[in-house]
Amino acid sequence: MKHTTWSALLLFALPSIGMQLVDNTYQAADGYFISNYIGASAFAAENIIFPPIIILTSIGLMFGNGTSALSSYYLGQKDSHRANQLFTAMTVVLFVLGLILSAVMYILIPSIARFLGTPENMIPSCAEYGRVLAVFMPLQMVSMSFQPLLVAADKPGLGLVVSVVNAIVNIFLDWFMVAFMRKGLFGAALATGIAWFISAFIPFMYFFKKTSILHFTGISFDFRNMIKAAYNGSSEMIDSVAYSIVAILFNSQLLKYAGENGVASYAVTEYISSVPLAVFMGVSMSITPQVGYALGEGNKDELRHIRNTGFMMMGIIGVIMTATGILSADWVARVFVGYDEALRNTAVEALMFVSLSYFPLGLTSFSSAFFTGMNDGTFSLRMAASKIFVFPAALLFVLPVFFGLTGIWFATTLSEITTVFLAVLLFTVYKRKNLL
């Protein structure tokens, strides 16, 4: 196996980066049309109920990333039959689980919205938007699992093509349903749901081809390997869930300190943050199977090289993203909430502070993906969980006491910085154990 160079890593990651960038246009397109054609209250309602749905669909990332790493390991050992059996079984289990969770979410959405502290007048809007997405949830879960698996199957370009088609369909339907037909939140959610269907259907048909490196085969439930894959991929799910849980905590605190305008401003930061997050997730998805393959070969020299190259590359990209986020803050705020001057000013302040988190975010995203590729779900899980249960929760409730609204905006950055130190500690443990 040749050394992975910066250029090779970036070229390999480009389709995944593009796929993630395009996928993140879905909610941004919804947000733009909802904000500008329905209003700030509906905009806030959408962003209150969307995170709980993403928490459940992120189970697809757990199945996909864990299966990608373990399947790549088997492919490195030239055992394609075992890789395909694992892939098929995991897909079947994921879809059945998605159907169950979809029904539960459809029923509980109004109760969930109330639990999150949503004002009573916004509950119907949350239900209107969320219940449509709940129907399409199983397809999105499968779609999210297919993204890293297409990379493992050496078809990241197909994932990019599918994502571009989906984005075009989603944006057109957003315009048609919301701006032209005036179907409100129902129309915006339906547009996203149809896009989710497309993103699952096309890769699903591709994986039926027996010529694919990964393809559907006879089902054999090797529960030991399935549990191992799910556990290993749990860090990537938790990494995604982290942002949804943080979003829920943000919305709760923002309703308290700034009302609907605070929630709407945070939604704007989420849209611009989706760009660096997409880049980092794209690179990470490309790194995971390469690490798994090198591990299968027993090539420690290549593993160390990937670690060093990835860290340096993510750091440089993070600096660029931070600078871009700060410089584009006013323009982004005008696009989404330019119709309200006070709301725009709040959004600009939020964007400036949140942009500072992009540099450490790149480092923590890479570290989590690397540990997943090493099939070390425990280390990867510790890193991802720290973003949810320790740092963000504490900071979001402590910083506002001293710094008010500014403390809420800075919580994300401080949380990511703290997680970087944890990543360095875990890599040190690897070195001492002579695993790298």
C-alpha positions as CSV (number, residue, x, y, z in Angstrom):
1,M,0.0,0.0,0.0
2,K,1.5,3.4,-1.1
3,H,1.8,6.3,1.3
4,T,-1.3,8.5,1.4
5,T,-0.3,12.0,0.2
6,W,-2.2,15.2,0.8
7,S,-3.2,15.5,-2.9
8,A,-4.3,11.8,-3.0
9,L,-6.3,12.2,0.2
10,L,-8.0,15.3,-1.0
11,L,-8.8,13.9,-4.4
12,F,-10.2,10.8,-2.8
13,A,-12.2,12.9,-0.3
14,L,-13.6,15.4,-2.9
15,P,-16.6,13.3,-3.9
16,S,-17.5,12.7,-0.3
17,I,-17.0,16.4,0.5
18,G,-19.2,17.3,-2.4
19,M,-21.8,14.8,-1.3
20,Q,-21.9,16.2,2.2
21,L,-22.1,19.8,1.0
22,V,-25.0,19.0,-1.3
23,D,-26.8,17.0,1.3
24,N,-26.6,20.0,3.7
25,T,-28.5,22.1,1.2
26,Y,-31.7,20.3,2.1
27,Q,-32.4,22.0,5.4
28,A,-30.8,25.3,4.2
29,A,-33.2,25.4,1.3
30,D,-36.1,24.6,3.6
31,G,-34.9,27.4,6.0
32,Y,-34.5,30.0,3.3
33,F,-38.0,29.5,1.8
34,I,-39.7,29.1,5.2
35,S,-38.0,32.2,6.6
36,N,-38.6,34.4,3.7
37,Y,-42.1,33.1,2.6
38,I,-43.7,31.9,5.8
39,G,-42.0,33.9,8.6
40,A,-39.7,33.9,11.6
41,S,-42.1,31.9,13.8
42,A,-42.4,29.0,11.3
43,F,-38.6,29.3,10.8
44,A,-38.0,28.8,14.5
45,A,-40.5,25.9,14.7
46,E,-38.8,24.1,11.9
47,N,-35.4,24.4,13.7
48,I,-36.9,23.3,17.0
49,I,-38.3,20.0,15.7
50,F,-35.6,19.1,13.2
51,P,-32.8,18.1,15.6
52,P,-34.9,15.3,17.3
53,I,-35.6,13.8,13.9
54,I,-31.9,14.0,13.0
55,I,-31.0,12.2,16.2
56,L,-32.9,9.2,15.0
57,T,-31.8,9.3,11.4
58,S,-28.2,9.4,12.6
59,I,-28.5,5.8,13.5
60,G,-27.9,5.3,9.8
61,L,-24.4,6.8,10.3
62,M,-23.7,4.3,13.1
63,F,-24.6,1.4,10.8
64,G,-22.9,2.8,7.7
65,N,-19.6,3.9,9.3
66,G,-19.2,0.9,11.4
67,T,-20.0,-1.5,8.5
68,S,-17.7,0.5,6.2
69,A,-14.8,0.1,8.6
70,L,-15.3,-3.6,9.3
71,S,-16.1,-4.4,5.6
72,S,-12.9,-2.6,4.5
73,Y,-11.0,-4.6,7.0
74,Y,-12.4,-7.8,5.5
75,L,-11.7,-6.5,2.0
76,G,-8.1,-5.8,3.1
77,Q,-7.9,-9.5,4.0
78,K,-9.4,-10.4,0.6
79,D,-12.6,-11.8,2.2
80,S,-15.3,-10.1,0.1
81,H,-18.0,-12.7,0.9
82,R,-17.9,-11.9,4.6
83,A,-17.9,-8.2,3.8
84,N,-21.0,-8.5,1.6
85,Q,-22.9,-10.6,4.1
86,L,-22.3,-8.1,6.9
87,F,-23.3,-5.2,4.6
88,T,-26.6,-7.0,3.6
89,A,-27.6,-7.9,7.1
90,M,-26.9,-4.5,8.5
91,T,-29.0,-2.8,5.8
92,V,-32.0,-5.1,6.5
93,V,-31.9,-4.5,10.3
94,L,-31.5,-0.8,9.8
95,F,-34.6,-0.5,7.6
96,V,-36.8,-2.5,9.9
97,L,-35.6,-0.4,12.9
98,G,-36.3,2.7,10.9
99,L,-39.9,1.7,10.3
100,I,-40.5,1.2,14.0
101,L,-38.9,4.5,15.0
102,S,-40.8,6.3,12.2
103,A,-44.2,5.3,13.7
104,V,-43.1,6.2,17.2
105,M,-41.8,9.6,16.1
106,Y,-45.0,10.4,14.1
107,I,-47.1,9.9,17.3
108,L,-44.9,11.7,19.7
109,I,-43.8,14.8,17.8
110,P,-46.3,17.2,19.6
111,S,-45.2,15.8,23.0
112,I,-41.5,16.1,22.1
113,A,-42.0,19.7,21.0
114,R,-43.6,20.5,24.4
115,F,-40.8,18.7,26.2
116,L,-38.3,21.0,24.5
117,G,-40.0,24.0,25.9
118,T,-41.7,25.1,22.6
119,P,-44.4,27.8,23.1
120,E,-47.9,26.4,22.7
121,N,-48.6,28.5,19.6
122,M,-45.7,26.9,17.8
123,I,-46.7,23.2,18.5
124,P,-49.0,22.9,15.4
125,S,-46.2,24.2,13.2
126,C,-43.7,21.7,14.7
127,A,-46.2,18.8,14.1
128,E,-47.0,19.9,10.5
129,Y,-43.3,19.9,9.6
130,G,-42.1,17.0,11.7
131,R,-44.7,14.4,11.0
132,V,-44.1,14.6,7.2
133,L,-40.4,14.0,7.8
134,A,-41.2,11.2,10.2
135,V,-42.9,9.2,7.4
136,F,-39.7,9.4,5.3
137,M,-37.3,8.7,8.2
138,P,-36.5,5.0,7.3
139,L,-35.3,6.1,3.9
140,Q,-33.1,8.8,5.3
141,M,-31.6,6.3,7.8
142,V,-30.7,3.9,4.9
143,S,-29.4,6.8,2.8
144,M,-27.1,8.0,5.6
145,S,-25.7,4.5,5.9
146,F,-25.1,4.2,2.2
147,Q,-22.9,7.3,2.1
148,P,-19.8,5.8,3.8
149,L,-20.5,2.5,2.2
150,L,-20.2,3.9,-1.3
151,V,-16.8,5.2,-0.3
152,A,-15.9,1.7,0.9
153,A,-17.2,0.3,-2.4
154,D,-14.8,2.7,-4.2
155,K,-17.8,4.7,-5.6
156,P,-17.6,8.0,-3.9
157,G,-18.3,9.7,-7.2
158,L,-21.7,8.0,-7.4
159,G,-22.6,9.4,-4.0
160,L,-21.8,12.9,-5.2
161,V,-23.9,12.5,-8.4
162,V,-26.9,11.3,-6.3
163,S,-26.5,14.1,-3.9
164,V,-26.4,16.7,-6.7
165,V,-29.6,15.3,-8.2
166,N,-31.2,15.3,-4.8
167,A,-30.3,18.9,-4.1
168,I,-31.7,20.1,-7.4
169,V,-34.9,18.2,-6.8
170,N,-35.2,19.5,-3.2
171,I,-34.5,23.1,-4.1
172,F,-37.0,23.0,-7.0
173,L,-39.7,21.4,-4.9
174,D,-39.1,23.9,-2.0
175,W,-39.7,26.7,-4.5
176,F,-42.7,25.0,-6.1
177,M,-44.3,23.9,-2.8
178,V,-43.5,26.9,-0.6
179,A,-43.1,29.9,-2.9
180,F,-45.3,29.0,-5.8
181,M,-48.0,26.7,-4.4
182,R,-48.0,28.3,-0.9
183,K,-48.2,24.9,0.9
184,G,-46.3,26.1,3.9
185,L,-44.4,23.9,6.3
186,F,-46.1,20.8,4.9
187,G,-44.8,21.6,1.4
188,A,-41.2,22.3,2.7
189,A,-41.2,19.0,4.6
190,L,-42.5,17.0,1.6
191,A,-39.8,18.5,-0.6
192,T,-37.1,17.2,1.8
193,G,-38.9,13.8,2.2
194,I,-38.9,13.3,-1.6
195,A,-35.2,14.1,-1.7
196,W,-34.5,11.6,1.1
197,F,-36.3,9.0,-1.0
198,I,-34.1,9.7,-4.0
199,S,-30.9,9.6,-2.0
200,A,-31.8,6.1,-0.7
201,F,-33.3,4.6,-3.9
202,I,-30.4,5.2,-6.4
203,P,-27.6,3.7,-4.2
204,F,-30.0,0.9,-3.2
205,M,-30.3,-0.1,-6.9
206,Y,-26.6,0.2,-7.4
207,F,-25.8,-2.3,-4.6
208,F,-27.9,-4.9,-6.3
209,K,-25.1,-5.1,-9.0
210,K,-23.0,-8.2,-8.3
211,T,-20.0,-6.4,-9.9
212,S,-20.0,-3.8,-7.1
213,I,-17.2,-4.3,-4.5
214,L,-20.0,-4.2,-2.0
215,H,-23.3,-5.7,-3.0
216,F,-26.4,-7.4,-1.6
217,T,-26.1,-11.1,-1.1
218,G,-27.8,-13.8,0.9
219,I,-28.7,-12.7,4.5
220,S,-26.6,-14.3,7.2
221,F,-27.0,-12.7,10.6
222,D,-23.6,-12.8,12.3
223,F,-24.7,-11.0,15.4
224,R,-21.2,-10.8,16.9
225,N,-19.9,-8.9,13.9
226,M,-23.0,-6.8,13.5
227,I,-22.8,-5.7,17.1
228,K,-19.1,-5.0,16.7
229,A,-19.8,-2.9,13.6
230,A,-22.7,-1.0,15.2
231,Y,-20.6,-0.3,18.3
232,N,-17.7,0.8,16.3
233,G,-19.8,3.2,14.2
234,S,-21.6,4.6,17.2
235,S,-19.0,7.4,17.6
236,E,-19.9,8.8,14.2
237,M,-23.6,8.6,15.1
238,I,-22.9,10.3,18.4
239,D,-20.8,12.9,16.6
240,S,-23.8,13.7,14.5
241,V,-26.2,13.4,17.5
242,A,-23.9,15.7,19.4
243,Y,-24.8,18.6,17.1
244,S,-28.5,17.8,17.3
245,I,-28.4,17.6,21.1
246,V,-26.4,20.8,21.3
247,A,-29.0,22.3,19.0
248,I,-31.8,21.3,21.4
249,L,-29.8,22.8,24.3
250,F,-29.1,25.9,22.3
251,N,-32.8,26.3,21.4
252,S,-33.8,25.8,25.0
253,Q,-31.4,28.5,26.3
254,L,-32.1,30.9,23.4
255,L,-35.8,30.8,24.0
256,K,-35.0,31.8,27.6
257,Y,-32.5,34.6,26.8
258,A,-33.6,35.8,23.3
259,G,-36.9,34.3,22.4
260,E,-37.8,33.3,18.8
261,N,-35.2,35.7,17.4
262,G,-32.5,33.7,19.2
263,V,-33.7,30.4,17.8
264,A,-33.9,31.9,14.3
265,S,-30.3,33.3,14.6
266,Y,-29.0,30.0,15.7
267,A,-30.6,28.3,12.7
268,V,-28.6,30.7,10.5
269,T,-25.4,29.6,12.2
270,E,-26.3,26.0,11.5
271,Y,-26.7,26.6,7.8
272,I,-23.3,28.3,7.4
273,S,-21.7,25.7,9.8
274,S,-23.0,22.9,7.6
275,V,-20.3,23.9,5.0
276,P,-17.2,23.2,7.2
277,L,-18.9,20.3,8.8
278,A,-19.6,18.8,5.3
279,V,-15.9,19.2,4.4
280,F,-14.7,17.6,7.6
281,M,-17.2,14.8,7.4
282,G,-16.3,14.2,3.8
283,V,-12.6,13.9,4.6
284,S,-13.4,11.7,7.6
285,M,-15.5,9.3,5.6
286,S,-12.6,8.9,3.2
287,I,-10.1,8.4,5.9
288,T,-12.0,5.7,7.8
289,P,-11.8,2.9,5.1
290,Q,-8.1,3.8,4.4
291,V,-7.3,3.4,8.0
292,G,-9.3,0.1,8.1
293,Y,-7.5,-1.2,5.1
294,A,-4.1,-0.4,6.5
295,L,-5.0,-2.0,9.8
296,G,-6.1,-5.1,7.9
297,E,-2.7,-5.2,6.2
298,G,-0.9,-4.6,9.6
299,N,0.8,-1.5,8.2
300,K,1.6,0.7,11.2
301,D,3.9,3.0,9.2
302,E,0.9,3.9,6.9
303,L,-1.4,4.3,9.9
304,R,1.1,6.8,11.4
305,H,1.4,8.6,8.1
306,I,-2.4,8.9,7.7
307,R,-2.7,10.3,11.2
308,N,-0.1,13.0,10.7
309,T,-1.3,13.9,7.2
310,G,-4.9,14.1,8.3
311,F,-4.2,16.2,11.4
312,M,-2.2,18.8,9.4
313,M,-4.7,18.9,6.5
314,M,-7.7,19.3,8.9
315,G,-5.9,22.1,10.8
316,I,-5.2,24.1,7.7
317,I,-8.7,23.6,6.3
318,G,-10.1,24.6,9.7
319,V,-8.2,27.9,9.7
320,I,-9.5,28.7,6.2
321,M,-13.1,27.9,7.2
322,T,-12.9,30.1,10.3
323,A,-11.7,33.1,8.3
324,T,-14.3,32.5,5.7
325,G,-17.1,32.2,8.2
326,I,-16.2,35.5,9.9
327,L,-15.8,37.4,6.7
328,S,-19.1,36.1,5.3
329,A,-21.2,36.6,8.4
330,D,-23.1,39.7,7.4
331,W,-23.9,38.4,3.9
332,V,-25.2,35.1,5.2
333,A,-27.4,36.9,7.8
334,R,-28.9,39.1,5.1
335,V,-29.7,36.2,2.9
336,F,-31.7,34.4,5.6
337,V,-33.1,37.1,7.8
338,G,-32.4,40.4,6.0
339,Y,-36.1,41.3,6.3
340,D,-35.7,42.0,10.1
341,E,-32.8,44.4,11.1
342,A,-32.8,43.3,14.8
343,L,-32.8,39.7,13.9
344,R,-30.0,40.2,11.3
345,N,-27.8,41.9,13.9
346,T,-28.3,39.0,16.3
347,A,-27.5,36.5,13.6
348,V,-24.2,38.3,12.6
349,E,-23.0,38.2,16.2
350,A,-23.8,34.6,16.5
351,L,-22.0,33.7,13.2
352,M,-18.9,35.6,14.3
353,F,-18.6,33.6,17.5
354,V,-19.6,30.2,16.1
355,S,-17.0,30.5,13.2
356,L,-14.2,30.3,15.8
357,S,-15.1,26.7,16.4
358,Y,-14.3,25.5,12.9
359,F,-10.5,25.1,13.5
360,P,-10.8,22.7,16.5
361,L,-13.9,21.0,14.8
362,G,-11.7,19.7,12.0
363,L,-9.2,18.2,14.4
364,T,-11.9,16.4,16.5
365,S,-13.8,15.1,13.4
366,F,-10.6,13.6,12.0
367,S,-9.6,12.0,15.4
368,S,-13.0,10.3,15.8
369,A,-12.9,9.0,12.2
370,F,-9.4,7.7,12.7
371,F,-10.3,5.7,15.8
372,T,-13.3,4.3,14.0
373,G,-11.0,3.1,11.2
374,M,-8.9,1.4,13.8
375,N,-12.1,-0.4,14.9
376,D,-11.6,1.1,18.3
377,G,-15.2,2.1,19.1
378,T,-14.4,2.8,22.7
379,F,-11.9,5.6,22.1
380,S,-14.0,7.0,19.3
381,L,-17.1,6.9,21.5
382,R,-15.4,8.6,24.3
383,M,-14.4,11.5,22.1
384,A,-17.9,11.9,20.5
385,A,-19.7,11.5,23.9
386,S,-17.5,14.3,25.4
387,K,-19.1,16.7,22.9
388,I,-22.6,15.9,24.3
389,F,-22.6,14.8,27.9
390,V,-19.7,16.8,29.3
391,F,-18.5,19.9,27.6
392,P,-21.5,21.5,25.7
393,A,-24.1,20.7,28.4
394,A,-22.0,22.3,31.1
395,L,-20.9,25.3,29.1
396,L,-24.3,26.1,27.7
397,F,-25.7,26.4,31.2
398,V,-22.6,28.0,32.9
399,L,-21.4,30.6,30.4
400,P,-24.7,32.5,30.0
401,V,-24.8,33.1,33.7
402,F,-21.7,35.2,33.4
403,F,-21.8,36.4,29.8
404,G,-25.5,36.3,28.8
405,L,-26.3,35.6,25.1
406,T,-22.6,36.0,24.2
407,G,-21.8,33.0,26.4
408,I,-24.2,30.8,24.5
409,W,-22.6,31.7,21.2
410,F,-19.1,30.9,22.5
411,A,-20.0,27.6,24.1
412,T,-19.5,25.6,20.9
413,T,-16.0,26.9,20.4
414,L,-14.8,26.2,23.9
415,S,-16.3,22.7,23.8
416,E,-14.4,21.8,20.6
417,I,-11.2,23.2,22.0
418,T,-11.6,21.0,25.1
419,T,-12.2,18.0,22.9
420,V,-9.0,18.6,21.0
421,F,-7.1,18.1,24.3
422,L,-8.9,14.8,24.8
423,A,-8.0,13.7,21.3
424,V,-4.3,14.4,22.0
425,L,-4.5,12.4,25.2
426,L,-6.1,9.4,23.4
427,F,-3.4,9.4,20.7
428,T,-0.8,9.5,23.4
429,V,-2.3,6.3,24.9
430,Y,-2.1,4.7,21.5
431,K,1.6,5.6,21.2
432,R,2.4,4.2,24.7
433,K,0.6,0.9,23.8
434,N,2.7,0.8,20.6
435,L,-0.5,0.6,18.5
436,L,0.8,3.3,16.2
